[in-house]
Amino acid sequence: MTQLQHRIILHAYVTEKAMDEMERQNKLEFVVDRRASRIQIKRAIEEIYNCKVAKVNTKIVPVGKIATVKFKPEYSAEDIGSRAGVF
């Protein structure tokens, strides 16, 4: 099952806006498989990073599908971001 989760979440998407959202709103952005649903993205993030997700928003951009993930207050986006390779 973990192999499937790693195919859904491709990598962290780091921009100046994403860094600002991480600090202010406890959110991270990831490039994900275009066929993945919000529920699949939520489950993959929770399994890979051992955390709880509050909300997932998605958008299609020229680089692919971007998922903006808001974490529950007890989980730090900065901590998860360091595990995801943002820093």
N, C-alpha and C positions, 0 to 999 in steps of 0.2 A: 504494500500500500504506500510506503514512503516514496518509492520510485515515482509513482503516479503524482504524488504531491509535489515532488521536485520538478515534474514536467509542467505543472500548472503555474507555479511561481518561477519565473525565469531569473530575475535579478531585481535588486533594489533600483529605483529610479531617483537619482539625486539631482535636484535643481535648487536654485536659491529659494524658490517658493516652497519646495518640499522641505527644505531645512527649516524655514520659518514656521511651517505647519507642524513640524516635529516638536519644536520648542514651545509654541504657543497653544496648539490644539491637540497634542498627543496623537499625531497622525504620521503615517509613513506611506510612501508610494512605491509600488512594485510594477514592473513590466510582467504581464501574465499572458498565458495562451489565449488567443482570440476566441476560442470555443468555450472557455471556462465560464461558468455561471458565478454569480455572487456567492451563492451557498458553497460551491466547490472552492472558491478562493478563500472564504472564511474558514472552512475546515482545514485547508492546506496550511494557512498561516498559523492557526491554533496548534496543529500537529507539529509543524516544523519548529516553531519558536516557543512552544509550551506556554501559551498565553491565552487570554480571552479577548475576542474582538467584539466591539460594540456595533460597528457599522462598516459596510463596504460600499463605496461608490466606484463606478467604472466609467471610462471614456475611451473612445477610439481616436488615436492620433496617428500621424505618419509613421512613428516608430513602432506602433502596435497598439495593444490594449493596455491601458494604465489603470491600476486599481489603487484607489486611495482608501487606506484602512485606518479607521479610528479605533484605538484600543480602550478597554475599560480603564477607569481611573487608577486601579491598583497596579496596572502594568505601565511601565515607562517606555515611550516610543524611542527615547535615546538609548536605553539599554538594549532593546530589541534591534534598533538600528546598528548598534555596534556589533551585535551577533550576525546581522545580515551583511556586514561589510560596507556600511555607509561611511564609516570613519577610517 
